[in-house]
Amino acid sequence: METRGALKKKANVALISQIEPKKVEETLKDSSWVQSMKVELDQFDKKQVWELLPKPANATIVRTKWVFKNKLNEGGKVVRNKARLVTQGYSQQERVDYDETSTPVARLESIQIHLAYASFKRFRLFQMDVKSAFKWLY
């Protein structure tokens, strides 16, 4: 007799692609990649990270592209397909297309201080995976 959890795992395995496509045309033929693209676009919609506007005069349009990766478990087996829509930022020019830059990466010193303080206070720490790097708009 199999549990519901075991059946769910089997059902999910059938929806995972073992290959990493290089072109969008390849992904549109595979329902697992289409689903991962939909998840990414749903995150954008949920967090309201973009607003469609008319193109200003003399503006450079920064194009986007899809990046497809297979996420592996410790044994090297594909467990999830991940699609990310990224900007082709290399087409931008400083002081023309942007004035400032920022990075969502924590500095190593900040992490060390956080871990030291948590250890001192005997806090229980958990790891978290962030689905989308975009900030919430308020």
Rosetta blueprint (number, residue, H / E / L):
1 M L
2 E L
3 T L
4 R H
5 G H
6 A H
7 L H
8 K H
9 K H
10 K H
11 A H
12 N H
13 V H
14 A H
15 L L
16 I L
17 S L
18 Q L
19 I L
20 E L
21 P L
22 K L
23 K L
24 V H
25 E H
26 E H
27 T H
28 L L
29 K L
30 D L
31 S H
32 S H
33 W H
34 V H
35 Q H
36 S H
37 M H
38 K H
39 V H
40 E H
41 L H
42 D H
43 Q H
44 F H
45 D H
46 K H
47 K H
48 Q L
49 V L
50 W L
51 E L
52 L L
53 L L
54 P L
55 K L
56 P L
57 A L
58 N L
59 A L
60 T L
61 I L
62 V L
63 R L
64 T E
65 K E
66 W E
67 V E
68 F E
69 K E
70 N E
71 K E
72 L E
73 N L
74 E L
75 G L
76 G L
77 K L
78 V E
79 V E
80 R E
81 N E
82 K E
83 A E
84 R E
85 L E
86 V E
87 T E
88 Q L
89 G H
90 Y H
91 S H
92 Q L
93 Q L
94 E E
95 R L
96 V L
97 D L
98 Y E
99 D L
100 E L
101 T L
102 S L
103 T L
104 P L
105 V L
106 A L
107 R L
108 L H
109 E H
110 S H
111 I H
112 Q H
113 I H
114 H H
115 L H
116 A H
117 Y H
118 A H
119 S H
120 F H
121 K L
122 R L
123 F L
124 R L
125 L L
126 F L
127 Q L
128 M L
129 D L
130 V L
131 K L
132 S L
133 A L
134 F L
135 K L
136 W L
137 L L
138 Y L
